[in-house]
Amino acid sequence: MYIGLHAQVQSLVRTADIARLDQKRTNKDRSVAVRTRAPKLRRQWIARPNALAALGNTLDFALVLIAAPAGYGKTALASQYAASQPSACAWLTLTEAERDPTVMAAMMRESILCLHPELRTAEAAACAEAQPTAKTLITLLSADGVAPLTLVLDDLGCVDDAPLAIELIYGLARKAPEGITFLALSRALPRSSPDPLVARQQATILGSSLLKLREDEAREMIARLRGVRPEFISADDVAGALVDSEGWPTGLALTEQASAMVEDRGGSSAEKAADLIDEYLADAVFSKVPAETLDFLRHVSMLEPFTEAQCARAGVPDWGTGLHDAQRMNLFLSSSSLAGAPRVYRIHPQVRASLQRAFARHNPGEYARARSTKLIDEARTGAVTVSEPTSGNRIEARGFGVGRVWRNGELMTAAQWGYNIPRELLFFMLTAKTSTRERIGGVFWPDASTSTMQRGFHNAKFAIRTALKDQAILYADGVYSVNTTLDLSYDVWDFERLVTAAGRANQDEALNLYLSAADLYTEDFLVDSTLDWALETRRRLQTKFVRACIEAAGLALRRNQPELISELLMRAYYHDRTREELARALIVTQAVMGNRTAALETYSDLSAVLRREMNINPQPETEELARRLRLAEPVSDLFPPLRRSQP
């Protein structure tokens, strides 16, 4: 009986073992199926057509590496691309198992065969041995009908410290057939650099700038989180979100979700947003960062922005290694360098604030020391000239017509400004040259509270600095002013300088100066702005332009060269047909040129416009001019008087 019972138990054990093995095989097969399939598109993922187009332009490279910090939407973007190319995009989500290059090669082969099951045939037997190699993968990728193919390798960081696995990818990129691209997604730059492939034009690296939210994308994200249509999201909401998050999708989403939670539960929106961002960073980012690197980040968060010299002066522990690791791991640390200036580093503002909060919680004594005014002042000795270099950028601003700005010959786009206020604030400061914060607040935030105005002004200044990569607005003694050390040109400055110089020059020089000034006045000032300050400036510059045209016309008549100015007067008149002084100058010039018919037509047009738009008749001087024209009498003495000083 005992023997029989023992046999039954043994049989049950063997049956259970077999069942467990079958379950392991099923789980493994299910895991393989999941990891070789692109994630399903999620409703909260917004469309990224511009990023997709930019990505598509790089797929001629054999290897494309998207390296960006957590929360920028690398996987979401690649999933959208895979959905748009279902027959030409294979997928492999990497795990630590792929640190073994033979396992990685096998999984790559499986991913390709999932997309091309027709290759699971006898003809492909040579490529289907138990342990495929780079050579057999190249043979498989060279098979008819495989190209074009993009193989997405998601979460490359899982194999980052496995040099043989990384070398397998690089080796495949070096030998990949035409039309084959490996698209690798990673938070960090691989320890084994792809620079040799980049130098041979076989690889390219894309960063977080590809994935930063644009204005329309931010509006769509906010609308989805609020459950409303995009058109119900105000421009101010979008602008504030973009400035605060600097286009980081997760930062924007968490801040918006914090507002919704506060509405439901009460409390402070800013504090709730800080809590959510802290929790996200602690779990998704910093939990995998070495303690010494995290300590470095917390210290330098007190020095933002900072240089290597400032790290040394502030006594940041092991800053050289920390800086290297933070850059390679893409821990929201960016840098810039201008000719002749040290490299300047900065941490994303939302991440920097989180690091400071963590610093205060985990090491309050050290935090207090680092926060010491004396220490920071010592660390920042010479910071204005070091961290805010003003050489290297050439800025050209044009205020006539639609306001436009060029940096180093490149036209600044709406996406680079983030929203409209920073661009218009720059033109306000360029035009005013100096202003108080109260005046600026009254212009741009007239109905806002003091705290809202200050936040808006701070955000706009930061957006200008980010766009121009220079400190364009300075503060001293209660006054904000334009940084005159910049390599900066502004057409309004040039126009007004020429008009002023013409008023002091002799007649020959004055005419040329007036004509040069008029050439700059292509359209009215900031025609795309409706703010009161812009309208006032527009009227002032219009008056100055009209007076310059009249002065130039009078000088040309004295030199018996009316043809130099008639076309300009015509353009000025039809630009504003209610300016009677300008109309008289045009009528006299036309008459002096022998075209009395055109002069009378201009008079008739002026009379009709004045009656229709202002319900008035022409002035007596204009009526006298018309009378003389009809009688063919001389009219040159009726030219409007010149106001420039005579030499």
C-alpha positions as CSV (number, residue, x, y, z in Angstrom):
1,M,0.0,0.0,0.0
2,Y,2.8,2.3,0.9
3,I,4.6,1.5,-2.4
4,G,1.4,2.2,-4.4
5,L,0.9,5.5,-2.6
6,H,4.5,6.5,-3.2
7,A,4.1,5.7,-6.9
8,Q,1.0,7.8,-7.1
9,V,2.8,10.7,-5.5
10,Q,5.8,10.4,-7.8
11,S,3.4,10.4,-10.7
12,L,1.7,13.5,-9.5
13,V,5.1,15.2,-9.0
14,R,6.2,14.3,-12.5
15,T,2.8,15.6,-13.9
16,A,3.3,18.9,-11.9
17,D,6.8,19.3,-13.2
18,I,5.7,18.8,-16.8
19,A,2.9,21.3,-16.2
20,R,5.4,23.8,-14.8
21,L,7.7,23.3,-17.8
22,D,4.8,23.8,-20.2
23,Q,3.8,26.9,-18.3
24,K,7.4,28.2,-18.5
25,R,7.4,27.6,-22.2
26,T,4.1,29.3,-22.6
27,N,5.2,32.3,-20.5
28,K,8.4,32.5,-22.5
29,D,6.6,32.4,-25.8
30,R,4.1,35.0,-24.5
31,S,7.1,37.2,-23.4
32,V,8.8,36.9,-26.7
33,A,5.5,37.7,-28.5
34,V,5.0,40.8,-26.3
35,R,8.6,42.0,-26.6
36,T,8.6,41.7,-30.4
37,R,5.5,43.7,-30.8
38,A,5.3,47.5,-30.7
39,P,3.3,48.9,-27.7
40,K,-0.3,49.7,-28.6
41,L,-1.1,53.3,-29.1
42,R,-2.6,54.9,-26.1
43,R,-5.3,57.5,-26.0
44,Q,-3.2,59.9,-23.9
45,W,-0.4,59.9,-26.5
46,I,-0.8,63.0,-28.6
47,A,0.1,63.0,-32.3
48,R,3.6,64.2,-33.0
49,P,3.7,64.8,-36.8
50,N,6.6,67.2,-36.7
51,A,8.8,64.8,-34.6
52,L,7.7,61.9,-36.9
53,A,8.7,63.9,-40.0
54,A,12.1,64.8,-38.4
55,L,12.6,61.1,-37.5
56,G,11.7,60.0,-41.0
57,N,14.4,62.3,-42.4
58,T,17.1,60.4,-40.5
59,L,16.2,56.9,-41.5
60,D,18.8,56.8,-44.3
61,F,21.3,56.1,-41.5
62,A,22.0,52.5,-40.6
63,L,21.8,53.4,-36.9
64,V,19.6,56.1,-35.4
65,L,20.0,56.6,-31.6
66,I,17.3,58.7,-29.8
67,A,18.9,59.5,-26.4
68,A,16.7,61.7,-24.2
69,P,15.9,61.8,-20.4
70,A,12.9,59.9,-19.0
71,G,9.5,61.2,-19.8
72,Y,10.2,62.7,-23.2
73,G,8.1,60.1,-25.1
74,K,10.8,58.1,-26.9
75,T,8.8,54.9,-26.9
76,A,5.5,56.8,-27.8
77,L,7.1,58.4,-30.8
78,A,8.6,55.1,-32.0
79,S,5.3,53.4,-31.5
80,Q,3.5,56.0,-33.6
81,Y,6.1,55.5,-36.3
82,A,5.7,51.7,-36.2
83,A,1.9,52.2,-36.5
84,S,2.4,54.4,-39.5
85,Q,4.7,51.8,-41.2
86,P,3.2,48.4,-40.2
87,S,4.8,46.4,-43.0
88,A,8.3,48.0,-42.6
89,C,8.9,48.2,-38.8
90,A,9.9,45.4,-36.5
91,W,10.2,45.8,-32.8
92,L,12.2,44.5,-29.9
93,T,12.0,45.6,-26.3
94,L,15.3,44.8,-24.7
95,T,15.8,43.2,-21.3
96,E,18.9,42.3,-19.3
97,A,18.8,38.9,-21.0
98,E,20.0,40.6,-24.2
99,R,23.3,41.5,-22.5
100,D,24.3,38.2,-23.9
101,P,24.9,38.9,-27.6
102,T,23.7,35.5,-28.7
103,V,20.4,36.0,-26.9
104,M,20.1,39.5,-28.5
105,A,20.8,38.1,-32.0
106,A,18.2,35.4,-31.5
107,M,15.6,38.0,-30.4
108,M,16.4,40.2,-33.3
109,R,16.0,37.3,-35.6
110,E,12.6,36.5,-34.0
111,S,11.5,40.1,-34.3
112,I,12.3,40.1,-38.0
113,L,10.6,36.8,-38.6
114,C,7.5,38.0,-36.9
115,L,7.3,40.7,-39.5
116,H,8.3,38.3,-42.3
117,P,6.9,34.9,-41.5
118,E,7.5,33.8,-45.1
119,L,11.2,33.6,-44.2
120,R,10.6,30.7,-41.8
121,T,11.2,28.2,-44.7
122,A,13.8,25.8,-45.8
123,E,15.5,28.5,-47.8
124,A,16.0,30.4,-44.6
125,A,17.4,27.4,-42.7
126,A,20.9,28.7,-42.8
127,C,19.7,31.8,-40.9
128,A,17.7,29.8,-38.3
129,E,20.4,27.9,-36.3
130,A,20.1,27.9,-32.5
131,Q,22.6,30.7,-32.0
132,P,22.5,33.2,-34.8
133,T,25.4,35.6,-35.3
134,A,25.8,39.0,-36.8
135,K,26.7,37.3,-40.1
136,T,23.5,35.3,-40.3
137,L,21.4,38.3,-39.3
138,I,22.9,40.2,-42.2
139,T,22.1,37.3,-44.4
140,L,18.5,37.3,-43.2
141,L,18.2,41.1,-43.6
142,S,19.6,40.8,-47.2
143,A,16.8,38.4,-48.2
144,D,14.4,39.6,-50.9
145,G,11.5,41.6,-49.6
146,V,12.9,42.5,-46.2
147,A,14.1,46.0,-47.0
148,P,13.0,48.7,-46.3
149,L,12.9,47.7,-42.7
150,T,13.3,49.6,-39.4
151,L,14.1,47.5,-36.4
152,V,13.3,49.4,-33.2
153,L,15.4,48.5,-30.2
154,D,13.6,49.9,-27.2
155,D,15.3,50.4,-23.8
156,L,18.9,50.2,-25.0
157,G,19.9,51.1,-21.4
158,C,19.3,47.5,-20.3
159,V,22.4,46.4,-22.2
160,D,24.3,49.7,-21.9
161,D,27.1,48.2,-19.8
162,A,27.4,45.0,-22.0
163,P,30.1,45.9,-24.5
164,L,29.6,42.7,-26.6
165,A,25.9,43.4,-27.0
166,I,26.5,47.0,-28.0
167,E,29.2,45.9,-30.4
168,L,26.7,43.5,-32.0
169,I,24.4,46.5,-32.8
170,Y,27.3,48.6,-34.1
171,G,28.6,45.7,-36.2
172,L,25.2,45.2,-37.8
173,A,24.9,49.0,-38.5
174,R,28.3,48.9,-40.2
175,K,27.3,46.0,-42.5
176,A,23.5,46.6,-42.8
177,P,22.1,46.3,-46.4
178,E,20.6,49.3,-48.1
179,G,17.2,50.2,-46.6
180,I,17.9,48.6,-43.2
181,T,17.8,50.9,-40.1
182,F,18.3,50.1,-36.4
183,L,16.4,52.7,-34.3
184,A,17.7,52.5,-30.7
185,L,15.9,54.2,-27.9
186,S,17.8,55.0,-24.7
187,R,17.9,57.4,-21.8
188,A,21.7,57.3,-21.7
189,L,24.4,57.5,-24.2
190,P,26.1,54.1,-24.5
191,R,29.3,53.6,-22.7
192,S,30.8,52.5,-25.9
193,S,30.5,55.6,-28.0
194,P,28.9,55.4,-31.5
195,D,31.1,58.4,-32.6
196,P,33.1,56.3,-35.1
197,L,29.8,55.3,-36.9
198,V,28.7,58.9,-36.8
199,A,32.0,60.1,-38.3
200,R,31.4,57.6,-41.2
201,Q,27.9,58.8,-41.7
202,Q,26.5,55.4,-40.7
203,A,24.8,56.7,-37.5
204,T,23.2,59.8,-36.1
205,I,22.1,60.8,-32.6
206,L,18.9,62.6,-31.8
207,G,18.3,64.3,-28.5
208,S,15.5,65.8,-26.4
209,S,15.0,68.7,-28.8
210,L,13.3,66.3,-31.2
211,L,10.8,65.4,-28.5
212,K,10.1,68.8,-26.8
213,L,6.4,69.7,-27.1
214,R,5.4,72.4,-29.5
215,E,2.7,74.9,-28.8
216,D,0.0,72.9,-30.7
217,E,1.1,69.7,-29.0
218,A,1.0,71.3,-25.5
219,R,-2.5,72.6,-26.2
220,E,-3.6,69.2,-27.2
221,M,-2.1,67.5,-24.2
222,I,-3.7,70.0,-21.8
223,A,-7.1,69.7,-23.5
224,R,-7.0,65.9,-23.1
225,L,-6.0,66.1,-19.5
226,R,-8.8,68.5,-18.8
227,G,-11.3,66.7,-21.0
228,V,-12.1,69.7,-23.2
229,R,-11.6,70.7,-26.8
230,P,-8.2,72.3,-27.6
231,E,-9.8,75.6,-28.7
232,F,-11.0,76.1,-25.1
233,I,-7.4,76.2,-23.8
234,S,-6.1,79.8,-23.5
235,A,-2.9,81.0,-25.1
236,D,-1.7,82.0,-21.6
237,D,-2.2,78.5,-20.2
238,V,-0.2,77.0,-23.1
239,A,2.5,79.6,-22.8
240,G,2.9,79.2,-19.0
241,A,2.9,75.4,-19.3
242,L,5.6,75.5,-22.0
243,V,7.8,77.9,-20.1
244,D,7.6,75.9,-16.8
245,S,8.2,72.5,-18.4
246,E,10.5,73.7,-21.2
247,G,8.6,71.3,-23.5
248,W,9.2,68.2,-21.2
249,P,6.0,66.2,-21.8
250,T,6.0,64.5,-18.4
251,G,6.7,67.7,-16.5
252,L,3.8,69.4,-18.3
253,A,1.4,66.5,-17.7
254,L,2.3,66.2,-14.0
255,T,1.8,69.9,-13.4
256,E,-1.6,69.8,-15.1
257,Q,-2.7,66.7,-13.2
258,A,-1.7,68.4,-10.0
259,S,-4.1,71.2,-10.8
260,A,-6.9,68.8,-11.3
261,M,-6.1,67.0,-8.0
262,V,-6.1,70.3,-6.1
263,E,-9.6,71.1,-7.6
264,D,-10.9,67.8,-6.2
265,R,-9.1,67.7,-2.9
266,G,-7.9,71.2,-2.1
267,G,-4.4,72.4,-1.3
268,S,-1.7,74.2,-3.3
269,S,-1.3,73.3,-7.0
270,A,2.4,74.2,-6.9
271,E,3.0,71.9,-3.9
272,K,1.0,69.1,-5.4
273,A,2.9,69.4,-8.7
274,A,6.2,69.4,-6.8
275,D,5.1,66.2,-5.0
276,L,4.2,64.4,-8.2
277,I,7.4,65.4,-10.0
278,D,9.5,64.4,-6.9
279,E,7.8,61.0,-6.9
280,Y,8.2,60.5,-10.6
281,L,11.9,61.4,-10.6
282,A,12.6,59.3,-7.5
283,D,11.0,56.2,-8.9
284,A,11.7,56.5,-12.7
285,V,15.0,58.3,-12.7
286,F,17.1,58.7,-9.6
287,S,16.4,55.2,-8.2
288,K,18.8,53.9,-10.8
289,V,21.4,56.6,-10.4
290,P,24.6,55.9,-8.4
291,A,24.6,57.6,-5.0
292,E,27.7,59.7,-5.8
293,T,26.2,61.0,-9.1
294,L,23.0,61.9,-7.3
295,D,25.0,63.7,-4.6
296,F,26.8,65.7,-7.3
297,L,23.5,66.7,-8.9
298,R,22.1,67.9,-5.6
299,H,25.1,70.1,-5.0
300,V,25.3,71.7,-8.4
301,S,21.6,72.3,-8.3
302,M,22.5,75.1,-5.9
303,L,24.9,76.7,-8.5
304,E,22.6,76.8,-11.5
305,P,23.9,77.6,-14.1
306,F,27.4,76.5,-13.4
307,T,30.9,75.9,-14.9
308,E,33.6,73.5,-14.0
309,A,35.5,76.2,-12.3
310,Q,32.5,77.1,-10.1
311,C,32.2,73.4,-9.1
312,A,35.8,73.4,-8.0
313,R,35.4,76.7,-6.1
314,A,32.2,75.5,-4.3
315,G,33.9,72.3,-3.2
316,V,31.4,70.0,-5.0
317,P,32.5,66.5,-4.1
318,D,34.1,64.5,-6.9
319,W,32.6,66.9,-9.4
320,G,34.7,65.7,-12.4
321,T,33.3,62.1,-12.3
322,G,29.9,63.3,-11.3
323,L,29.7,65.7,-14.3
324,H,30.8,63.1,-16.7
325,D,28.3,60.5,-15.5
326,A,25.4,63.0,-15.3
327,Q,26.1,63.9,-19.0
328,R,26.4,60.4,-20.2
329,M,23.3,59.3,-18.3
330,N,21.3,62.2,-19.7
331,L,20.1,63.3,-16.3
332,F,18.3,66.5,-17.6
333,L,21.7,68.3,-17.8
334,S,22.4,70.4,-20.9
335,S,25.4,72.5,-21.8
336,S,26.4,75.3,-24.2
337,S,29.7,76.9,-25.1
338,L,30.6,80.1,-27.0
339,A,33.9,80.9,-28.6
340,G,36.5,81.9,-25.9
341,A,34.2,81.1,-23.0
342,P,34.0,78.1,-20.6
343,R,31.2,75.6,-21.1
344,V,28.1,76.4,-19.1
345,Y,25.9,73.7,-17.7
346,R,22.3,73.9,-16.5
347,I,19.7,71.5,-15.1
348,H,16.1,71.5,-16.3
349,P,14.3,73.9,-13.9
350,Q,11.6,71.4,-12.7
351,V,14.3,68.8,-12.1
352,R,16.6,71.3,-10.4
353,A,13.8,72.3,-8.0
354,S,13.2,68.6,-7.2
355,L,16.9,68.0,-6.5
356,Q,17.0,71.0,-4.1
357,R,14.0,69.7,-2.2
358,A,15.6,66.2,-2.0
359,F,18.9,67.8,-0.9
360,A,17.1,69.6,2.0
361,R,15.3,66.5,3.1
362,H,18.2,64.0,2.9
363,N,21.1,66.2,4.1
364,P,19.7,69.4,5.7
365,G,23.1,70.4,7.2
366,E,25.0,70.2,3.9
367,Y,22.1,71.8,2.2
368,A,22.2,74.8,4.5
369,R,26.0,75.1,3.9
370,A,25.6,74.9,0.2
371,R,22.8,77.5,0.4
372,S,25.1,79.9,2.2
373,T,25.2,83.3,0.5
374,K,29.0,83.5,1.2
375,L,29.6,80.2,-0.4
376,I,27.5,80.9,-3.5
377,D,29.0,84.3,-3.9
378,E,32.5,82.8,-3.7
379,A,31.6,80.1,-6.2
380,R,30.1,82.7,-8.6
381,T,33.0,85.1,-8.5
382,G,33.1,86.4,-12.1
383,A,29.8,84.5,-12.9
384,V,28.4,87.4,-15.0
385,T,31.3,87.1,-17.5
386,V,31.6,83.3,-17.2
387,S,28.1,82.0,-17.2
388,E,26.5,84.7,-19.3
389,P,28.9,85.1,-22.3
390,T,27.7,87.7,-24.7
391,S,30.1,87.0,-27.6
392,G,29.4,84.6,-30.4
393,N,25.7,85.3,-31.1
394,R,24.7,87.7,-33.8
395,I,21.1,89.0,-33.3
396,E,19.2,90.8,-36.0
397,A,15.7,92.1,-35.2
398,R,13.3,93.7,-37.7
399,G,10.3,95.5,-36.3
400,F,8.9,96.9,-39.6
401,G,6.2,94.5,-40.8
402,V,5.8,91.3,-38.9
403,G,8.3,91.2,-36.0
404,R,11.1,88.9,-36.8
405,V,14.4,87.9,-35.2
406,W,17.4,86.1,-36.6
407,R,20.1,84.5,-34.5
408,N,23.4,83.9,-36.4
409,G,21.4,84.1,-39.7
410,E,18.7,81.7,-38.7
411,L,15.1,83.0,-38.5
412,M,13.7,82.3,-35.0
413,T,10.5,80.3,-35.3
414,A,7.4,80.4,-33.1
415,A,8.4,77.1,-31.6
416,Q,11.7,78.6,-30.5
417,W,10.0,81.5,-28.8
418,G,7.5,79.1,-27.1
419,Y,4.7,81.7,-27.1
420,N,4.2,85.2,-28.4
421,I,4.8,87.4,-25.3
422,P,8.6,86.8,-25.2
423,R,9.1,87.9,-28.8
424,E,6.9,91.0,-28.3
425,L,8.6,91.8,-24.9
426,L,11.9,91.8,-26.7
427,F,10.6,94.3,-29.3
428,F,9.2,96.4,-26.5
429,M,12.6,96.6,-24.7
430,L,14.4,97.2,-28.0
431,T,12.1,100.1,-28.8
432,A,12.0,101.6,-25.3
433,K,15.6,100.7,-24.5
434,T,14.9,101.1,-20.7
435,S,11.8,100.4,-18.6
436,T,10.7,99.7,-15.1
437,R,9.0,96.4,-14.1
438,E,5.8,98.3,-13.3
439,R,5.7,99.8,-16.8
440,I,6.3,96.4,-18.4
441,G,3.7,94.8,-16.2
442,G,1.1,97.5,-17.2
443,V,1.8,96.8,-20.8
444,F,1.7,93.0,-20.9
445,W,-0.2,92.0,-17.8
446,P,-2.5,95.0,-17.1
447,D,-5.2,93.1,-15.2
448,A,-3.0,90.5,-13.4
449,S,-2.1,90.4,-9.8
450,T,1.4,91.4,-8.8
451,S,2.5,87.8,-8.3
452,T,1.1,86.7,-11.6
453,M,2.7,89.6,-13.4
454,Q,6.1,88.8,-11.8
455,R,5.8,85.2,-12.7
456,G,4.8,86.1,-16.3
457,F,7.7,88.6,-16.6
458,H,10.2,86.1,-15.2
459,N,9.0,83.4,-17.6
460,A,9.1,85.7,-20.6
461,K,12.6,86.9,-19.8
462,F,13.7,83.2,-19.4
463,A,12.1,82.4,-22.8
464,I,14.0,85.3,-24.4
465,R,17.3,84.1,-23.0
466,T,16.6,80.5,-24.0
467,A,15.7,81.5,-27.6
468,L,18.6,83.9,-28.1
469,K,21.1,82.0,-26.0
470,D,22.2,85.3,-24.6
471,Q,21.1,87.6,-21.8
472,A,19.3,90.3,-23.8
473,I,17.7,92.1,-20.9
474,L,19.7,93.4,-17.9
475,Y,18.6,94.8,-14.5
476,A,20.3,97.6,-12.5
477,D,19.1,100.2,-10.1
478,G,15.5,99.4,-10.5
479,V,15.6,99.7,-14.3
480,Y,15.6,97.0,-17.0
481,S,17.5,97.7,-20.2
482,V,18.8,96.1,-23.4
483,N,22.2,94.5,-23.1
484,T,24.3,96.8,-25.3
485,T,27.2,94.4,-25.3
486,L,25.4,92.1,-27.6
487,D,26.1,91.9,-31.3
488,L,22.6,93.3,-32.1
489,S,21.1,95.2,-34.9
490,Y,17.5,96.6,-35.0
491,D,16.0,98.2,-38.1
492,V,14.0,100.7,-36.0
493,W,17.1,101.9,-34.4
494,D,18.8,102.3,-37.8
495,F,15.7,104.1,-39.2
496,E,15.6,106.6,-36.4
497,R,19.3,107.2,-36.4
498,L,19.3,107.9,-40.2
499,V,16.4,110.4,-39.8
500,T,18.2,112.2,-37.0
501,A,21.4,112.3,-38.9
502,A,19.6,113.7,-42.0
503,G,18.2,116.6,-40.0
504,R,21.8,117.7,-39.1
505,A,23.5,117.0,-42.5
506,N,24.0,119.3,-45.5
507,Q,21.4,119.0,-48.3
508,D,23.3,116.5,-50.4
509,E,24.0,114.1,-47.6
510,A,20.5,114.6,-46.1
511,L,18.7,113.5,-49.2
512,N,20.7,110.2,-49.3
513,L,20.1,109.7,-45.6
514,Y,16.4,110.2,-45.9
515,L,16.2,107.8,-48.8
516,S,18.1,105.2,-46.8
517,A,15.8,105.6,-43.9
518,A,12.7,105.2,-46.1
519,D,14.1,102.0,-47.6
520,L,14.1,100.5,-44.1
521,Y,10.4,101.3,-43.6
522,T,9.0,98.4,-45.6
523,E,5.8,98.2,-43.7
524,D,4.2,99.7,-40.5
525,F,5.7,98.7,-37.2
526,L,4.8,95.3,-35.8
527,V,1.7,94.8,-37.9
528,D,1.0,91.6,-36.1
529,S,0.6,93.3,-32.7
530,T,-2.5,94.9,-31.2
531,L,-1.1,96.0,-27.9
532,D,-1.4,99.7,-27.1
533,W,2.4,100.2,-26.8
534,A,2.8,98.8,-30.4
535,L,0.0,101.0,-31.7
536,E,1.5,104.1,-30.2
537,T,4.9,103.2,-31.6
538,R,3.4,102.5,-35.0
539,R,1.7,105.9,-35.1
540,R,5.0,107.7,-34.0
541,L,7.1,105.9,-36.6
542,Q,4.4,106.5,-39.3
543,T,4.6,110.2,-38.6
544,K,8.4,110.1,-38.7
545,F,8.4,108.2,-42.0
546,V,5.9,110.7,-43.6
547,R,8.0,113.6,-42.5
548,A,11.2,111.9,-43.9
549,C,9.4,111.4,-47.2
550,I,8.3,115.1,-47.3
551,E,11.8,116.3,-46.4
552,A,13.4,114.1,-49.0
553,A,10.9,115.3,-51.6
554,G,11.6,119.0,-50.8
555,L,15.3,118.5,-51.1
556,A,14.9,116.6,-54.4
557,L,12.8,119.5,-55.8
558,R,15.4,122.0,-54.8
559,R,18.0,120.0,-56.7
560,N,15.5,119.7,-59.6
561,Q,15.4,115.9,-59.2
562,P,11.8,115.2,-58.4
563,E,12.0,111.7,-60.0
564,L,14.1,110.6,-57.1
565,I,11.2,110.9,-54.7
566,S,7.9,110.6,-56.5
567,E,7.7,106.8,-56.2
568,L,8.5,107.0,-52.5
569,L,5.8,109.7,-52.0
570,M,3.3,107.6,-53.9
571,R,4.0,104.6,-51.7
572,A,3.8,106.7,-48.5
573,Y,0.5,108.4,-49.6
574,Y,-1.3,105.2,-50.5
575,H,-0.1,103.7,-47.2
576,D,-2.1,106.5,-45.4
577,R,-4.4,108.5,-47.6
578,T,-5.7,110.8,-44.8
579,R,-2.4,112.6,-44.3
580,E,-3.1,115.9,-46.1
581,E,0.4,117.3,-45.8
582,L,1.8,114.2,-47.5
583,A,-0.8,114.4,-50.2
584,R,0.1,118.0,-51.0
585,A,3.8,117.0,-51.2
586,L,2.9,114.3,-53.7
587,I,0.6,116.6,-55.7
588,V,3.3,119.3,-56.0
589,T,5.9,116.8,-57.0
590,Q,3.7,115.3,-59.7
591,A,2.9,118.8,-61.0
592,V,6.6,119.8,-61.1
593,M,7.3,116.6,-63.1
594,G,4.8,117.8,-65.7
595,N,2.0,115.3,-64.8
596,R,-0.8,117.7,-63.7
597,T,-3.5,115.1,-64.6
598,A,-2.0,112.7,-62.0
599,A,-1.8,115.6,-59.5
600,L,-5.5,116.4,-59.9
601,E,-6.4,112.7,-59.6
602,T,-4.4,112.6,-56.3
603,Y,-6.4,115.7,-55.1
604,S,-9.7,114.1,-56.0
605,D,-8.7,110.9,-54.2
606,L,-7.7,112.9,-51.1
607,S,-11.0,114.8,-51.1
608,A,-13.1,111.7,-51.4
609,V,-11.2,109.9,-48.6
610,L,-11.4,112.9,-46.2
611,R,-15.1,113.2,-46.7
612,R,-15.8,109.5,-46.5
613,E,-13.5,108.6,-43.5
614,M,-13.3,111.8,-41.5
615,N,-16.3,113.9,-42.8
616,I,-14.2,116.9,-43.5
617,N,-13.1,118.9,-46.5
618,P,-9.5,119.5,-47.6
619,Q,-7.6,122.4,-45.9
620,P,-7.4,125.8,-47.6
621,E,-3.8,125.2,-48.7
622,T,-4.9,122.0,-50.5
623,E,-7.9,123.8,-52.2
624,E,-5.5,126.6,-53.3
625,L,-3.2,124.0,-54.8
626,A,-6.0,122.4,-56.7
627,R,-7.2,125.8,-58.0
628,R,-3.7,126.6,-59.4
629,L,-3.5,123.1,-61.0
630,R,-6.7,123.7,-62.9
631,L,-5.5,127.1,-64.1
632,A,-2.0,125.8,-64.9
633,E,-0.3,128.2,-62.5
634,P,3.0,127.5,-60.7
635,V,2.6,125.4,-57.5
636,S,6.1,124.7,-56.2
637,D,5.8,127.4,-53.5
638,L,2.9,125.4,-52.0
639,F,5.1,122.5,-51.1
640,P,4.8,121.8,-47.4
641,P,7.6,123.7,-45.5
642,L,10.7,121.7,-44.6
643,R,11.4,121.4,-40.9
644,R,15.1,120.3,-41.0
645,S,17.6,122.9,-40.0
646,Q,19.2,124.5,-43.0
647,P,23.0,124.6,-43.2
